[in-house]
Amino acid sequence: MRICLVFVCGLLMTATAFATETATMICKNGIVSKGDFTGDVISKCGEPAGKAQREEKRFEKTKERGGAREKTVVTSVTIDEWTYNFGPNEFMHQVSLENGRVTRIESLGHGY
């Protein structure tokens, strides 16, 4: 069991090294694209094989009234990352979601 876990972890790390961003992901019940809602992804592709969530801080510089002083606004964004494994003959995909919408789709290499 331990060897299998090490193998799967190694496979996932190798797959992410060769990840490429794609515009769409083809599922059993439809095509998922950037901008689709979380519910659309689940209805087209089902539940993901894996889910992860992370927080990301974003910094934006803005000028105050009059334009004399610059101010940095920090916002925190929650990013959900779902991994879909469609089997050994298909590519795995990672779907990133922000505020309930797809923002990025990556192809990770062949599944298992």
C-alpha positions as CSV (number, residue, x, y, z in Angstrom):
1,M,0.0,0.0,0.0
2,R,2.8,2.4,0.9
3,I,4.6,1.7,-2.4
4,C,1.3,2.4,-4.3
5,L,0.9,5.7,-2.4
6,V,4.5,6.7,-3.2
7,F,3.9,5.8,-6.9
8,V,0.7,7.9,-7.1
9,C,2.4,10.9,-5.4
10,G,5.3,10.7,-7.8
11,L,2.9,10.4,-10.8
12,L,1.0,13.5,-9.7
13,M,4.2,15.5,-9.2
14,T,5.5,14.4,-12.6
15,A,2.1,15.3,-14.2
16,T,2.1,18.8,-12.8
17,A,5.6,19.4,-14.1
18,F,4.2,18.9,-17.6
19,A,0.9,20.8,-17.0
20,T,-0.4,23.0,-19.8
21,E,-3.2,25.4,-19.7
22,T,-6.2,24.6,-22.0
23,A,-9.3,26.6,-22.8
24,T,-11.8,23.7,-22.4
25,M,-12.2,20.3,-20.8
26,I,-14.4,17.6,-22.4
27,C,-16.5,15.6,-20.0
28,K,-19.1,12.9,-20.3
29,N,-22.0,15.3,-20.2
30,G,-20.6,18.4,-21.9
31,I,-17.7,20.8,-22.4
32,V,-16.4,22.9,-19.5
33,S,-15.0,26.4,-20.4
34,K,-13.5,29.3,-18.5
35,G,-16.3,31.3,-16.9
36,D,-18.6,28.3,-16.3
37,F,-20.2,28.0,-12.8
38,T,-19.3,25.4,-10.2
39,G,-22.7,23.7,-10.7
40,D,-22.1,23.5,-14.5
41,V,-18.8,21.7,-13.9
42,I,-20.3,19.2,-11.5
43,S,-23.3,18.5,-13.8
44,K,-21.0,18.0,-16.9
45,C,-18.1,16.1,-15.2
46,G,-19.4,14.8,-11.9
47,E,-17.5,15.1,-8.6
48,P,-13.7,15.6,-8.9
49,A,-11.2,12.9,-7.9
50,G,-9.5,15.5,-5.6
51,K,-10.2,18.9,-4.2
52,A,-7.9,21.5,-2.7
53,Q,-8.4,25.0,-1.5
54,R,-5.9,27.8,-1.0
55,E,-5.9,31.5,-0.2
56,E,-4.1,34.0,-2.4
57,K,-3.3,37.6,-1.6
58,R,-3.5,40.1,-4.4
59,F,-2.0,43.5,-4.3
60,E,-3.4,46.5,-6.4
61,K,-1.9,50.0,-6.4
62,T,-4.5,52.8,-6.6
63,K,-4.2,56.5,-6.4
64,E,-6.1,58.5,-3.8
65,R,-8.2,61.5,-4.8
66,G,-6.1,64.2,-6.3
67,G,-3.6,61.6,-7.5
68,A,-0.8,62.7,-5.1
69,R,-0.5,59.5,-3.0
70,E,-0.5,55.9,-4.1
71,K,-2.2,53.3,-1.9
72,T,-1.8,49.5,-2.0
73,V,-5.0,47.6,-1.6
74,V,-4.7,43.9,-0.5
75,T,-7.5,41.5,-1.2
76,S,-7.7,37.8,-0.2
77,V,-9.1,35.4,-2.8
78,T,-10.1,31.8,-2.1
79,I,-9.1,29.5,-5.0
80,D,-10.6,26.0,-5.3
81,E,-8.6,23.5,-7.3
82,W,-10.4,20.4,-8.5
83,T,-8.6,17.4,-10.1
84,Y,-10.4,15.2,-12.6
85,N,-9.0,11.8,-13.5
86,F,-10.7,10.3,-16.6
87,G,-8.6,7.1,-16.6
88,P,-5.4,5.8,-18.1
89,N,-6.4,6.5,-21.7
90,E,-7.4,10.1,-21.1
91,F,-5.7,13.2,-19.7
92,M,-6.2,14.4,-16.1
93,H,-7.3,18.0,-15.7
94,Q,-7.1,20.5,-12.9
95,V,-9.8,23.1,-12.8
96,S,-9.3,26.3,-10.8
97,L,-12.3,28.2,-9.5
98,E,-12.7,31.7,-8.0
99,N,-15.9,32.9,-6.6
100,G,-17.8,29.9,-8.0
101,R,-16.5,30.3,-11.6
102,V,-13.8,28.5,-13.7
103,T,-10.7,30.7,-14.1
104,R,-8.2,28.1,-15.4
105,I,-8.1,24.6,-16.8
106,E,-4.8,22.7,-17.0
107,S,-4.1,19.4,-18.7
108,L,-1.9,17.3,-16.3
109,G,-1.0,14.3,-18.5
110,H,-2.4,10.8,-18.6
111,G,-4.5,9.5,-15.7
112,Y,-4.3,6.3,-13.9
